[in-house]
Amino acid sequence: MKLNHLKIPLYLLLLFSGNAYSSLVFFNDSETELSDKETIIVDTFISLIDSEIYTLTFEETSKCIAEGSCFDYIGTKFPESRILQYDYFQQNDITYLIFSLWDHDKKILLSTSSIECDSCSTLQFINEISDFDFTLINAWNEEQSLVIRPSLEYSYNQPEGNFDEKYFTIEINPTPSARVTLDGNDYGMSPVEISSTEKKSIDLVLETENYETFKKKLRFGKDKKIKSKLKELVANLRIDSSPTGATVYINGSRKGRTPTDIKKIAMSDSLDIKIELKNYIEYEFNFTPIKSGDNYEKVNLERGQGYLRILPASGYSTDKISIKINGKNRGTLRNLTNSYEWNESRKTLTLDAGKNNLEVIYDGDGSVVRKNSVTIVTDETFDDIWEVNFQESVDVTITF
């Protein structure tokens, strides 16, 4: 089996019959807990090992991964044990279980092996594990030409004469951590360290959410480190409104009037946006970029409305009292009774917020017109009442 491409291994510690270790630590350096399917597979693997097995808790693993000290921690807690690190993952239709045996006391990578199965169900993969010859883990895989391992100062347990060539090592550790693909094969999340005895070229691709994809051709020939800082994707947002000239607030801070542009928004950002315009209803929304580059949001603002109380003098028929607002004829009070514009019981007229020029016209014995203007505030009733008397011989009082 030629294993040219491996994901970052996760580690187990084993005892093997005929060549048993005193104890083994079963170690998984994943930052997420195992799925139910992975748990079944791993439990099957452990059940086939004739050894005293130790494991770390998820909390212990999370802490030592964050500190980059898992091997040191295991060496302190289990000084007499060896480590078998395993990695279970799927690439295309192939399922892999890769495991590497470490001696943390001597700082040696003893061996690396794998079990793989094409288009397998969980039961079929368990059968592959059961059929595996575990004695193979005690011998170095001479056909392996590329080894993936953590950034540790461990040597290889190579037999005499089999490893005359120097290993060329490339450490891949970008900021932030990214998924590593080499020659189209998935190696998991960085940091990744790869080694090869061949002076050959490979295609590197680094991908992580909200950052530009990084591509580079690497060539083995000398040890090197890839510590590129990935370029964060950003979005721009133009905010417009109808009507224009509304004040824009971003997360509570004033940013100008519509139309206005907000530049370089990180893809992970979430903006609370508020748009205010006098005599219009305030509009709020949240913006989280779903694509990099230019974005556009236009808001149709709704005119605010308030109320004016009108008390015509008694004795005048409402079908002869007509209303004009800002020069537009709205009909008689009687006709308005059945619309949202007039509330008969409260004698209130619904008006757009802002300044309104009104005409109240009594079409009785001759046309009598009363005019005035009021400034209406959204959702409020004008404090004073417009008292209208249409008898010409009597003083007319219009108060606000």
DOBA-197760 format. One record per residue (C-alpha): x, y, z. Coordinates in pm, 1 decimal. Each point is the difference from the previous one (the first is absolute). Example, Ala and Ser with C-alpha at 12.3 -4.5 7.8 and 13.67 -1.06 7.14 Angstrom:
2
[drenke [1230.0, -450.0, 780.0]]
[drenke [137.0, 344.0, -66.0]]
//
This chain:
400
[drenke [0.0, 0.0, 0.0]]
[drenke [148.2, 329.7, -107.6]]
[drenke [-123.6, 278.7, 226.1]]
[drenke [105.9, 319.9, -172.5]]
[drenke [-250.2, 236.7, 163.7]]
[drenke [-111.7, -4.4, 360.9]]
[drenke [-207.9, 233.1, 213.0]]
[drenke [148.3, 120.6, 331.5]]
[drenke [6.5, -322.4, 206.6]]
[drenke [-183.0, -28.0, 332.2]]
[drenke [171.5, -230.1, 244.5]]
[drenke [-61.8, -323.5, 195.7]]
[drenke [215.4, -201.6, 237.6]]
[drenke [-1.4, -376.2, -35.8]]
[drenke [118.5, -332.6, 144.1]]
[drenke [49.9, -271.4, -256.6]]
[drenke [14.8, -369.0, 75.2]]
[drenke [352.0, -135.2, -36.1]]
[drenke [148.8, 348.3, 29.6]]
[drenke [-207.2, 161.1, 273.3]]
[drenke [61.6, 334.6, 159.2]]
[drenke [-78.9, 49.9, 366.9]]
[drenke [-278.6, 243.1, -89.6]]
[drenke [-122.9, 221.2, -280.5]]
[drenke [-169.9, 338.3, -19.6]]
[drenke [-277.6, 32.4, -253.5]]
[drenke [17.5, 358.1, -123.1]]
[drenke [-211.8, 198.8, -244.5]]
[drenke [120.1, 356.1, -63.9]]
[drenke [-324.7, 111.9, -161.7]]
[drenke [-155.3, 314.1, 151.6]]
[drenke [-351.0, -146.8, -38.5]]
[drenke [-152.3, -299.7, 169.1]]
[drenke [-46.6, -323.0, -194.8]]
[drenke [-322.5, -63.1, -189.8]]
[drenke [-203.1, -313.3, 77.7]]
[drenke [138.6, -171.8, -311.4]]
[drenke [360.1, 87.6, 90.9]]
[drenke [-55.8, -121.0, 356.7]]
[drenke [-117.2, -342.8, -124.5]]
[drenke [304.1, -33.8, -226.6]]
[drenke [247.4, 112.1, 266.1]]
[drenke [-155.3, -227.7, 264.7]]
[drenke [36.4, -292.9, -241.4]]
[drenke [364.9, 89.3, -55.5]]
[drenke [72.4, 16.4, 374.1]]
[drenke [-177.4, -329.5, 67.3]]
[drenke [249.3, -179.6, -225.0]]
[drenke [301.7, 125.0, 194.1]]
[drenke [132.5, -221.8, 278.8]]
[drenke [130.5, 274.4, 224.2]]
[drenke [-75.9, 230.6, 288.1]]
[drenke [-144.7, 308.7, -170.2]]
[drenke [-8.7, 352.8, 139.3]]
[drenke [-182.0, 298.2, -150.2]]
[drenke [-16.9, 372.3, 62.4]]
[drenke [-328.1, 172.1, 75.2]]
[drenke [-136.1, 238.0, -260.1]]
[drenke [77.7, 290.1, 236.9]]
[drenke [362.7, -116.1, 40.2]]
[drenke [36.8, -38.6, -376.7]]
[drenke [-149.4, 342.6, -75.5]]
[drenke [230.9, 165.6, 253.1]]
[drenke [322.7, -165.1, -117.6]]
[drenke [-85.5, 60.1, -369.2]]
[drenke [-51.3, 370.1, 73.2]]
[drenke [335.1, 10.4, 180.3]]
[drenke [178.9, -220.5, -258.7]]
[drenke [115.6, -231.5, 280.1]]
[drenke [-192.3, -328.5, -39.1]]
[drenke [305.3, -226.7, -34.7]]
[drenke [170.8, 168.2, 295.3]]
[drenke [-319.6, -35.0, 203.4]]
[drenke [-32.5, -370.5, -84.7]]
[drenke [368.8, -54.5, 82.3]]
[drenke [-52.4, 153.5, 343.9]]
[drenke [-327.6, -177.5, 78.1]]
[drenke [88.2, -337.2, -156.7]]
[drenke [382.7, -21.7, -0.6]]
[drenke [6.0, -379.4, -58.6]]
[drenke [-240.3, 2.9, -294.7]]
[drenke [37.0, 36.7, -373.5]]
[drenke [-235.0, 194.8, -223.4]]
[drenke [-206.5, -120.0, -292.6]]
[drenke [-146.6, 300.3, -176.8]]
[drenke [-289.2, -67.5, -237.9]]
[drenke [-186.7, 193.3, -264.4]]
[drenke [-335.4, -110.6, -137.6]]
[drenke [-122.7, 190.0, -306.2]]
[drenke [-153.3, -29.4, -345.0]]
[drenke [148.0, 126.5, -326.9]]
[drenke [-210.2, -36.9, -313.0]]
[drenke [-164.4, -342.6, 50.3]]
[drenke [288.1, -152.6, 196.9]]
[drenke [-8.0, -35.0, 378.9]]
[drenke [336.3, 9.3, 181.1]]
[drenke [116.5, -93.7, 348.0]]
[drenke [362.8, 110.0, 28.9]]
[drenke [199.4, -73.0, 313.9]]
[drenke [357.0, 78.7, 104.4]]
[drenke [188.5, -147.8, 291.4]]
[drenke [221.1, 235.8, 204.6]]
[drenke [252.6, -51.5, 275.9]]
[drenke [-14.9, 335.8, 180.2]]
[drenke [280.8, -100.1, 238.2]]
[drenke [252.9, -59.5, -281.3]]
[drenke [-172.2, 254.6, -229.4]]
[drenke [-31.7, -244.1, -286.9]]
[drenke [-276.0, -53.5, -253.5]]
[drenke [-3.1, -380.3, 1.1]]
[drenke [-237.5, -64.7, -290.7]]
[drenke [-294.0, 120.6, -205.1]]
[drenke [-269.2, -223.7, -152.0]]
[drenke [-352.9, 31.8, -128.4]]
[drenke [-322.8, -183.7, -66.9]]
[drenke [-201.7, 119.7, -295.9]]
[drenke [-319.1, -107.5, -167.9]]
[drenke [-163.0, 122.6, -322.5]]
[drenke [-376.8, 78.2, 15.8]]
[drenke [-37.0, -185.2, 330.0]]
[drenke [-288.5, -8.2, 240.8]]
[drenke [80.1, 23.0, 371.4]]
[drenke [-42.4, -378.5, 34.9]]
[drenke [230.0, -67.7, -297.3]]
[drenke [265.0, 230.7, 145.0]]
[drenke [-21.7, -176.4, 336.9]]
[drenke [63.3, -328.7, -184.4]]
[drenke [308.6, 158.3, -164.1]]
[drenke [129.0, 93.5, 345.6]]
[drenke [-63.0, -352.1, 130.8]]
[drenke [197.9, -148.6, -290.9]]
[drenke [296.4, 234.2, 40.4]]
[drenke [334.5, -155.0, 98.6]]
[drenke [98.8, 211.1, 299.1]]
[drenke [352.4, -138.4, -1.7]]
[drenke [60.2, 231.6, -298.9]]
[drenke [7.1, 297.0, 231.2]]
[drenke [327.0, -123.3, 146.9]]
[drenke [182.9, 36.8, -332.9]]
[drenke [76.6, 312.5, -196.8]]
[drenke [-199.9, 25.6, -320.5]]
[drenke [275.7, 6.6, -259.1]]
[drenke [-236.6, 93.8, -283.4]]
[drenke [-108.6, 319.0, 168.3]]
[drenke [151.8, 302.1, -176.6]]
[drenke [-179.2, 285.6, 176.3]]
[drenke [-57.4, 24.2, 373.2]]
[drenke [-224.0, 251.1, 176.5]]
[drenke [71.9, 74.1, 363.7]]
[drenke [-41.0, 279.0, 255.0]]
[drenke [272.6, 257.4, 49.6]]
[drenke [197.7, -210.0, 247.4]]
[drenke [373.2, -64.2, 23.7]]
[drenke [-34.4, -378.0, -38.2]]
[drenke [225.7, -220.3, -207.1]]
[drenke [-102.4, -292.4, -223.8]]
[drenke [49.0, -362.0, 99.4]]
[drenke [145.4, -84.4, -340.9]]
[drenke [185.4, -331.2, -55.9]]
[drenke [366.9, 10.7, -95.1]]
[drenke [54.5, 64.6, -371.7]]
[drenke [-364.8, 79.9, -80.0]]
[drenke [18.1, 373.8, 62.5]]
[drenke [327.1, 117.1, -145.8]]
[drenke [-158.5, 309.6, -150.7]]
[drenke [-66.9, 313.9, 197.6]]
[drenke [-355.6, 88.8, 86.6]]
[drenke [-103.8, 339.3, -134.3]]
[drenke [-263.2, 148.0, 229.9]]
[drenke [-256.1, 272.6, -65.6]]
[drenke [-195.9, 142.6, 290.5]]
[drenke [-337.2, 151.3, -97.6]]
[drenke [-133.7, 231.5, 268.7]]
[drenke [-194.4, 297.8, -141.9]]
[drenke [-189.1, 266.0, 194.1]]
[drenke [-281.1, -73.6, 64.2]]
[drenke [-12.1, -379.3, -1.2]]
[drenke [-120.1, -133.3, -336.2]]
[drenke [-90.5, -325.2, -171.0]]
[drenke [302.5, -137.2, -183.1]]
[drenke [-32.2, -165.7, -341.1]]
[drenke [308.1, -145.9, -170.2]]
[drenke [-23.9, -117.0, -360.4]]
[drenke [-378.0, -13.3, 39.5]]
[drenke [3.4, -207.7, 318.8]]
[drenke [-144.6, 124.3, 327.9]]
[drenke [249.7, 8.8, 292.7]]
[drenke [-227.4, 160.4, 258.4]]
[drenke [55.0, 320.3, 190.5]]
[drenke [340.8, 160.3, 48.3]]
[drenke [257.1, -10.6, 147.3]]
[drenke [125.8, -282.5, -219.7]]
[drenke [357.8, -117.2, -45.8]]
[drenke [85.4, -210.0, -306.0]]
[drenke [321.7, -178.7, -89.4]]
[drenke [131.0, -171.5, -310.0]]
[drenke [321.8, -157.2, -116.9]]
[drenke [-75.2, 105.5, -358.3]]
[drenke [80.3, 338.3, -149.3]]
[drenke [-342.6, 45.9, -147.5]]
[drenke [-264.5, 271.9, -33.9]]
[drenke [-346.9, -3.1, 151.2]]
[drenke [-293.6, 239.1, -30.2]]
[drenke [-108.7, 158.4, 329.3]]
[drenke [-346.8, 146.3, 56.6]]
[drenke [-102.9, 164.8, 328.4]]
[drenke [-367.5, 67.4, 61.7]]
[drenke [-191.0, 136.7, 295.9]]
[drenke [-331.7, 175.7, 30.5]]
[drenke [-4.3, 376.7, -64.9]]
[drenke [355.0, 5.6, -140.7]]
[drenke [133.5, -6.8, -353.9]]
[drenke [119.0, -339.6, -122.8]]
[drenke [380.1, -22.8, 7.5]]
[drenke [175.5, -196.8, -275.4]]
[drenke [368.7, -72.4, -32.8]]
[drenke [224.5, -258.6, -163.1]]
[drenke [245.1, -146.5, 249.9]]
[drenke [319.4, -186.3, -81.1]]
[drenke [182.6, -234.0, 232.0]]
[drenke [373.9, 62.8, -0.6]]
[drenke [62.7, 168.8, 330.9]]
[drenke [-184.7, 44.3, 327.3]]
[drenke [-236.8, 296.8, -6.5]]
[drenke [-294.8, 153.3, 182.2]]
[drenke [-320.2, 136.7, -153.0]]
[drenke [-135.2, 257.5, 243.9]]
[drenke [-205.9, 213.1, -235.5]]
[drenke [-254.7, 242.5, 141.3]]
[drenke [-318.1, -71.2, -193.9]]
[drenke [-182.8, 296.5, -149.1]]
[drenke [-336.5, 59.3, 161.3]]
[drenke [-298.2, 37.3, -232.0]]
[drenke [-189.6, 326.9, 39.9]]
[drenke [-326.3, 143.0, -124.7]]
[drenke [-111.9, 352.9, -86.7]]
[drenke [-354.9, 120.4, 59.5]]
[drenke [-181.1, 290.2, -166.9]]
[drenke [-302.9, 108.2, 201.5]]
[drenke [-268.2, 204.1, -178.0]]
[drenke [-351.4, 107.5, 87.5]]
[drenke [-311.3, 144.6, -158.6]]
[drenke [-16.0, 286.3, 65.7]]
[drenke [372.4, 64.7, 24.5]]
[drenke [175.6, 206.6, 263.6]]
[drenke [-76.4, -230.0, 292.2]]
[drenke [255.0, -24.6, 282.0]]
[drenke [174.2, -338.9, 25.7]]
[drenke [122.8, -146.7, 329.0]]
[drenke [230.2, -304.5, 11.9]]
[drenke [11.3, -177.6, 337.3]]
[drenke [-119.0, 324.2, 158.2]]
[drenke [252.5, 232.0, -171.1]]
[drenke [-106.8, 256.7, -260.8]]
[drenke [148.4, -78.7, -343.4]]
[drenke [-151.8, 264.0, -230.6]]
[drenke [-309.9, 40.9, -213.2]]
[drenke [-144.8, -215.5, -274.9]]
[drenke [134.1, -92.1, -240.8]]
[drenke [314.6, -94.0, 192.3]]
[drenke [268.5, -270.0, -27.3]]
[drenke [137.6, -223.1, 273.8]]
[drenke [338.4, -142.7, -101.2]]
[drenke [202.0, -309.4, 98.2]]
[drenke [-251.4, -192.4, 207.5]]
[drenke [147.4, -326.2, 125.7]]
[drenke [-201.9, -301.9, -111.3]]
[drenke [-38.4, -100.7, 364.6]]
[drenke [-137.5, 341.5, 100.3]]
[drenke [-364.4, 65.6, 83.0]]
[drenke [-116.5, 362.0, -30.6]]
[drenke [-304.9, 146.9, 173.2]]
[drenke [-120.4, 270.5, -238.9]]
[drenke [-255.5, 270.5, 76.0]]
[drenke [-136.7, 255.8, -248.3]]
[drenke [-171.4, 316.8, 121.3]]
[drenke [-170.5, 276.8, -195.7]]
[drenke [-219.9, 271.7, 147.7]]
[drenke [-372.2, -72.5, -38.3]]
[drenke [72.8, -360.3, -107.5]]
[drenke [-16.2, -319.4, 201.8]]
[drenke [341.0, -113.6, 126.6]]
[drenke [128.8, -310.1, -179.5]]
[drenke [239.3, -255.5, 151.5]]
[drenke [160.2, -311.7, -143.4]]
[drenke [302.9, -224.5, 45.5]]
[drenke [260.1, -55.2, -270.2]]
[drenke [233.9, -300.0, -8.4]]
[drenke [190.7, -42.5, -328.2]]
[drenke [-90.3, -309.2, -198.5]]
[drenke [241.9, 82.5, -281.4]]
[drenke [319.3, 198.1, -26.1]]
[drenke [23.0, 309.8, -217.7]]
[drenke [-277.5, 252.4, -57.5]]
[drenke [-342.7, -32.2, 163.1]]
[drenke [-301.5, 232.2, -28.2]]
[drenke [-292.1, 67.2, 231.2]]
[drenke [-278.7, 247.3, -80.3]]
[drenke [-273.5, 78.8, 251.1]]
[drenke [-336.8, 149.9, -90.5]]
[drenke [-80.1, 210.9, 304.5]]
[drenke [-358.2, 23.1, 117.5]]
[drenke [-139.8, 344.7, 75.1]]
[drenke [-100.0, 41.2, 359.6]]
[drenke [-357.5, 97.5, 91.6]]
[drenke [-161.9, 190.4, 284.0]]
[drenke [-342.6, 131.7, 85.4]]
[drenke [-183.3, 335.6, 10.0]]
[drenke [-324.7, 54.7, 191.1]]
[drenke [-258.0, 214.9, -177.1]]
[drenke [-318.9, 118.2, 177.7]]
[drenke [-242.2, 167.5, -240.7]]
[drenke [-270.9, 211.3, 161.6]]
[drenke [-318.9, -191.1, 67.2]]
[drenke [-286.5, 13.2, -240.8]]
[drenke [204.9, -37.6, -316.3]]
[drenke [-54.2, -306.3, -213.0]]
[drenke [315.3, -206.9, -53.9]]
[drenke [-100.1, -65.7, -360.0]]
[drenke [45.5, 371.8, -68.8]]
[drenke [339.8, 33.1, 171.5]]
[drenke [284.9, -94.3, -233.6]]
[drenke [374.9, -27.2, 65.2]]
[drenke [303.8, 92.8, -206.3]]
[drenke [345.6, -102.9, 115.5]]
[drenke [301.4, 156.3, -169.9]]
[drenke [-226.0, 108.4, -287.4]]
[drenke [-143.2, -352.0, -53.8]]
[drenke [-376.6, -44.5, 40.0]]
[drenke [-72.8, -286.6, 242.2]]
[drenke [-380.2, 19.3, -18.5]]
[drenke [-259.4, 72.3, 268.3]]
[drenke [25.7, -97.0, 363.1]]
[drenke [-293.1, -237.0, -49.9]]
[drenke [184.9, -184.3, -277.7]]
[drenke [316.9, -11.2, 209.2]]
[drenke [-187.4, -161.0, 288.4]]
[drenke [36.5, -344.3, -157.4]]
[drenke [369.6, 37.3, -78.6]]
[drenke [310.5, -19.2, 213.9]]
[drenke [45.0, 377.7, -45.1]]
[drenke [-279.6, 107.5, 234.3]]
[drenke [-114.7, -128.9, 338.1]]
[drenke [-350.0, 137.2, 60.1]]
[drenke [-21.9, -86.4, 367.8]]
[drenke [327.5, 172.8, 79.4]]
[drenke [-32.0, 265.7, -271.5]]
[drenke [357.7, -70.7, -110.4]]
[drenke [151.1, 30.5, -345.8]]
[drenke [300.8, -216.0, -95.6]]
[drenke [279.3, 205.1, -162.1]]
[drenke [353.1, -63.3, -125.0]]
[drenke [268.9, 109.6, 243.5]]
[drenke [147.0, 340.8, -67.6]]
[drenke [-160.7, 326.2, -108.1]]
[drenke [-352.2, -22.8, -138.9]]
[drenke [-204.5, 282.6, -154.4]]
[drenke [-371.3, -51.3, 65.0]]
[drenke [-321.5, 147.2, -133.0]]
[drenke [-338.3, -69.0, 160.8]]
[drenke [-280.9, 103.1, -235.7]]
[drenke [-366.1, 33.6, 90.8]]
[drenke [-215.3, -10.2, -309.9]]
[drenke [-329.9, 126.1, 151.6]]
[drenke [-153.4, 337.5, -71.9]]
[drenke [306.3, 116.4, -182.9]]
[drenke [343.3, -151.4, 25.8]]
[drenke [192.4, 69.0, 320.2]]
[drenke [367.7, -98.9, 20.4]]
[drenke [223.7, -28.2, 304.3]]
[drenke [376.3, -49.2, -57.4]]
[drenke [297.3, -78.7, 223.4]]
[drenke [313.7, -209.6, 13.7]]
[drenke [119.3, -246.7, 262.8]]
[drenke [316.9, -199.9, 57.3]]
[drenke [-84.7, -361.1, 77.1]]
[drenke [228.2, -231.4, 198.5]]
[drenke [0.6, -373.2, -74.7]]
[drenke [-244.7, -203.7, 212.8]]
[drenke [-103.0, 302.8, 204.2]]
[drenke [-324.8, 196.4, 18.5]]
[drenke [38.6, 373.1, -42.3]]
[drenke [-40.5, 143.2, 350.9]]
[drenke [-257.6, 269.3, -79.0]]
[drenke [-333.1, -16.2, -175.4]]
[drenke [-93.7, 188.2, -313.2]]
[drenke [-334.2, 155.1, 88.0]]
[drenke [-183.2, 107.0, -315.4]]
[drenke [-314.6, 218.1, -12.1]]
[drenke [-140.1, 78.5, -342.2]]
[drenke [-241.7, 285.7, 97.2]]
[drenke [146.1, 316.5, -153.6]]
[drenke [-164.9, 225.4, 259.6]]
[drenke [178.5, -173.9, 283.8]]
[drenke [370.2, 26.3, 72.4]]
[drenke [182.0, -311.8, -117.4]]
[drenke [270.2, -139.6, 227.3]]
[drenke [252.3, -247.8, -133.8]]
[drenke [241.2, -100.5, 273.6]]
[drenke [293.5, -241.8, 12.8]]
//
